[in-house]
Amino acid sequence: MQYQKRRDLTLLEAKDIQESNYLDREITVDYIIVGGWVAGLHAAQQLLATGKTIALIDKSICGWGMSWRGWGFLTPDSEMWLRQIEDFYWSSLAQDIWAFWMKGQQSIVDNVHQLKLTVDLRQQDLLLLWRKSAWRTAVKKEHNDRLAIGLESEFLDAKELQYHISGKNYTSWLRYDGCYGINPLQYCQAMKSYLLQQWVQIFEHTSLKDIAHHHILTSHGRINFTQAIFALGKVTEDIDPIKSQNTFGIQNFITVSEPLTDKQISWLFPDGQEYMCRDTQMVFTYYRLIHDKRLIIGWWTPISSFSPFESLSDYTITQVIKEMKENFPLLQSIDFPYYRSGKIEATKDLMPIIDRDIQFDNHVWIQWAVGLPRAASSGRYAVDLLLRNSSQKDNSLHQVFAADREFLLSWQTNITFFKSIIFALCNGKTMWIL
């Protein structure tokens, strides 16, 4: 089957979006935010308390880029498990990082409830699913690490697992609550509407062209400002040659099924509950139910991540769907007619960069805050950093998010063609589950 890339947003209930006009003049504000995904929108929300003028621009529409590519899995471990974070940092710092992500997640949930946003928010316990029995030790360690810091966790073997999910190839799982599914595009658009009501000026289809100390030039206008937050999904070389080398493009895709019947859903989840599932067979394969009883699958692998070439083809996507159906034979008849492929930007350690600009101290940059909890937390952290006059170096998280933090291989090794190899060398331990 040939899958057609769809640029329209009707499948995800976005057909009623009211797009904002692009900037076609010169304006002056106290704060400018560049980037209308979750990080930028949460930064704008945080700045409301200052009572000063705020503007936000996005090159497309709010939520179209990085946030939608997050698949709507609202869980702190959308990119790394607790165990993987502890492999990089000592235990107390790993706990601080985890708590930081959880605050971001809670801020999204609070917004949905308090602002009464219609965004397909679903409480869905997370299942971490393993196929290889050799990984049992890693499963148990993640389970024990979670319990050690007071987080809920339930460990089950394959014979118990069959009562909850029907996949025939799983050997063990971890289950924990406090996770949600959400439509990230709807969320960003709903937050845009809320911010517009709070007198934030928002301009979509407005591309960043040039940056100066106290102004930026856009595709058709100019914005003068006192302070700025740059939350771009991708920093291109023409915007900043150095920052453009700080991240690596990870290829991923989303595919969405036709509506499932109630019987098919009961085959998938026999206990009658909805789950969001992370299948560790291909490192990052998530699936869950969304509106209209559809199944969404998000996927990427070390091969697609490390490759400098385009590796997402009809064939690779078809193979992922084929493997899904082999694991769930009763879903063989289900069609997946929609998909979206793209790239997200990653750092060498899979942690975001949130730091002041070296050249302009009134600029704060956010890079690679992938995962909705990470993005929300990063936007709020960027505002704290922007408004604080003193140095952030006394903050325990500064060493994690600083632009000049140390890596196994330095920034100078980020040669364009070899970036994928450097990323693999620096991050292979995290990418491969063993």
N, C-alpha and C positions, 0 to 999 in steps of 0.2 A: 504493500500500500504506500502511496506517496502522500506525505504530510505537507500541507501548505501552511507557510508562516502567515499568521493573521495579525495584521496591524490594528484591526478594530478591537474594541474592548467589550463587545456585547456579551461574550461568554461569562465574564466576571462581573456582570451587572453594572457595566460602566457606560452604557449607552446614554444615560441621562446626565452625564457629566457636563457641567457648565464651565467651559474653559475661560480662563482670564485672558485679557488682552495682553499683547506684548508691549514692552516699554518703547515708546516712540518720541521721548522728550528727555530733558534734563530735570532731575529731581535732587533734593537734598534731604537726608535723613540722619538720625543719630546712629542707627545700626543697619547694616546691610548683611543679609544672609544669601549666599550663593549656593543653591542646591535645594530642591523641594522634595526630597525624600524624608524618611522618618527622622533622621538626624537633624536636618535643617528645620523641619517643622517643630520639633520639640525644642530646639534652640530658640525659635521665635516665640513659642509659648512661654518659655522660661524668661525671656526678656520683657514680656508684658508687664511684669511686676515693677520694672524701672519707670514706667509711665512715659517713656520717650518714644520717638518716632522710629518705626521699623519698616524695612522693605525686604522682600524676598523675591528672588528670580529663579527660574528653572528653564533649561534649554528646551524642554518638552512640556509635559504637564506634570504636576506634582504626583510623585509616586510611580511614574512610568518606568524609571530605570532601576536603581539598586534595590529599592524596597520590594518591587514586584518580583524581582528575581530571587527574593528570599523565600518564596513559596508559601508564606503565611504561617510558618511553624513558629509559634510564639513560645519558645523554651530557651532557657539559658545555655543549654548545651547544643544549640543548633550547629555550632562549628567545632567545638572541642568538649570532650568530657571533662569532668572534674579531675579524673586521674591524669589526663594528658596535661592539664594546666599544672598539676603538682609535679609532673616530670620536668617542667621548665623552671618552676619557682618553688620556694619553700612553702610549707603547708599554710602558714598564717597568711602569706600574701596571696596564695591561691584562693583561700577563703574570702579575702577582701575582693578579689576579682569576681568570684562567683556571686557574692552579695551585690556587687556593682551591677552585674547583668540582671539580677533578679529585680533590683529597683527599677531598671529600665522597663522590664516586662510589666511590672505592676503599674507603672505610670501609664502604659498603653491601656491596660485593662481599666484603670481608674477613669481615663478619658472617655472610654466607650460608655461606661456606666453613668458618670457624672454629666457628660455632655449629651447623653442619649444618642449616640452615633449608631447608624444602621450599617454594620460592616461584617455581617456573618461571623460574629464572635462565637466560638464553640469551645466549651471546656472539654478537652480530650486528653486523658491520661497518656503519657508517653511510654511507648514500648521500645526499649533497645533490644534488638533481635540479633542473635548469633546463629550461624549455620555450622561453624566448625567447632567440634568439641574441644579441640586443642586450645581454644580461646577461653575456656572455662575459668582459668586463673585470672585473666584480665577482667572477666565479668564479676567474679567474686571481689576483686580488689575495688572496682568501681562501687559495688554494693557496700562494702565495708567503709570506704572513704566517705560515702554519703551519710551513712549512719553515724560515723564518728563526729561529724559536725552538726548533727541534729536534723538532717534532711531525710524525708520519707523515702523508703526504697523497699521493694519486694523482689526477691529472687525466686525464679521458678525454673524447673527442668522441663524437658520436652513433653513428658507425660502429663504434666499439669497445664502446660501451655496450650494444648489442643482444645481445652474448654473455652479459651479466650480468643484465639486466632487460628485459622485453619491452614496456614502455610505448612506444607508437608516437610520442608527442609530445615526447619529451625530446631536447634538443640537446647537453647536456653534463652532467658530474657531477663531484663530488669524492667520493672514497672514503677512509675511514680506519678503522683498527681501534681496539681498546680500548673499545668501546661494548657495551652489554648491553640486553637486554629483561628485564623482571621483572614479576611480578604485585605491584603495590604494596600492595594490600589484604592479600594473604597475608603480605607482608613485615612490615607493621605489626602484624598479629595474631601473627605468629611472634615479633617483638621484644617484644610485650606478654607473651607466655608466658615468654620468657627473663627479662624484668625482674621478673615475679612470682616467679620462682624465686630471684631475687637480693634478695627481700624488699622490693621497691618496691610500695607500695600503689597500685593502679590502680582507678579508679572510672569506669565508662562510664555513659552516659545521665545524666550529671550536669552540669547547665548552670550557668555562672557568672552570678551575679545582682548581686553588689556587690563592690567592691574597697576595702580599707583598707590602712593602712601594714603591718600585721602579721597580717592575716586576710582571708579572702574568704568570702563567703556563696554557697552553691550552692542548687540547687533544693530540697534537703531537708536540708541540713547546713551545717556551718561548718568551715573549716580554718584553724588558727593556724600561722604559719610564721615563720622567720627571714628567708629570701630567696625570691624568686619569679621564674619565667620565664613570660611570657605568650606563647604561640605559637598564637594564635587564627587560624583560617583567615579569619575576617572579624570585625572589631571593630564592633559595633553602637553606635548613638548612645546608647542607654541605659547602656552600659558605659563609654564614653569619647567624648564628643561631638567632641573635637578629633582623636583618633586615627582615628575613624570617617571623617573627611574626608580622610585621608592616602592612601587607595587608591581604585581605580576597578574596578567590576565588569566583567570580560571574559566574555562568553558563549561557551561552547564545548560540544562534545558528543563522545561516544565512540559508535561503532557497531561491532558485532561480527557476523561472518558465520557462516553455518552451516559445518560442517567441509568443507574442500576435499579433493579426491582428490589422490593423488600426481601424477597427470597434470596437474591444474590448477596445482599448486605448481610443477611443472617448466615450465609455460608462463609462470608469473610470474617465476621465477628460473631461467633456463636453465642456469646454471653449477652448479646443485645446492647453492649456499650460501644460507643465510638472511641477509637484510639488514633493517635498519630504515631506512626511507626517509623523507626529508623532501622533499615536493614543494613548491617555492616558488611555484607558480601562485597559490595562495591564502594565501601567507605562512606559515601554520602548518597544514600538513596532513601528518600522520605516518601511516604504516601499516607493519605488520610481522606476522609469524606469531606466534601464541601457542599455548597447549596445545590439544590435540584438532585441530590443523591448521586452526585458525580464523584469519581475518584481522581485525585490529583497525585501525580508522581513527580518528584524533583530528583535530579540525578547529576552527579559528576564523579569522576574517578581520578586516581593519581596519573593515569596515562593522559587523560584529557587535560589535566591540570599542568603537567610538566611539558606537554608538547607545544612547541612554538607555532605549530601549524593547526589549521582548522580541522578538528577531528569529529565534529558532530554532523553526521550525515543521516540520511534516511535509514541507512543500514544499521548504524549504531543505535539509533533510537528504536528501531524495530526490534533489535536484539534485546534491549532492556525490557520492552513490553513483552516479548516472547518469554524471557526468564521469569517475569512476574506471573505470567499465565501458567508456566510450568510449575511454579511454586503453589499456585492456587488453581488447580485444574477446573474447578467449577466455574471459573471466570473466563473460560476459553472463548466464549461467544461475544465478549465485551469488545467494543470498538473504542479506539482512542483517536478521535478525528482531529483534535486540536493540539498544537504544541507551540512553544516559543523557546528559541535558543538564544544564547547571548553570552556575555562575559561579565564576570565580577572581578574586582581588583583585590589582590591579596598581598599582605606583607610577608616577609620571610618567616615570621613566627606566628602568623595568623592573628596577631593582635593589632588593633587599630593604631594609627598615629593621631594623637590629639595634642597639639603643641602650638606655641606661639611661633610666628614667622621670625626667622633670624634677621631679615632685612627691615621688616616693618613690625614693631612691637604692638601695634594696635590691630594686627591681624592674627586670628587663630585658625588653624587648619585641621580638618578631620579627613583622614584617609582610611579606607577599608574598614568601616564599621559595619561589617556584613552580619546579618542576623538581626531581626527586629529588636530584641532586647538590647543588643550592643549599640545599635543605631540610636535608640531612644536615650540610653545612658550617655552616649558620646555627645549628643547634642546638649544635654544638660551640663555635662562636665566642661564642654567648650565655653559655655556661658560663664560658669564659675571661674574658669581660667581667664576669660576676657575681662571680667569685672574686678578681679582681684589684683591689687596693685603690687603686692609682694610676690616673691618667687614661689612657684609651685613645687620646688625641689624637695620641700619638707613633706610633701604628700607621698604616701607609700605607692600610689598608683602612677606617679610621675615617671618612675623608672621603667614602667611597663609600656607607657604610651608615648614617651619622649621620642622626637624625631631622630635624635642623635644616639639612641640606645645602641648597645653593642650587639652584633650578630656573629655567628660562626664565620661568615664571610662579609666583608665590609660593603658599603654602598658602591665603592669604586669598582666592584666586580659586576655591576649591573649592565653589562654589555647587552645590547638589544637581543641578538640572536641567542646568546648563552643564558639569558635570564631564567629560562625554564630549567636549565640544568642547575643553576645556582639555587633556585627555589627548591628543587628536589633534594639537593645536598643539605640545605639548611633545615628543611622541614619534613624529610622523609619519615622520621620517627613518628611524627604526628599523623601523617597521611596514612601510613600503614598501621593497621590496628594492633598487630602483634607486638 
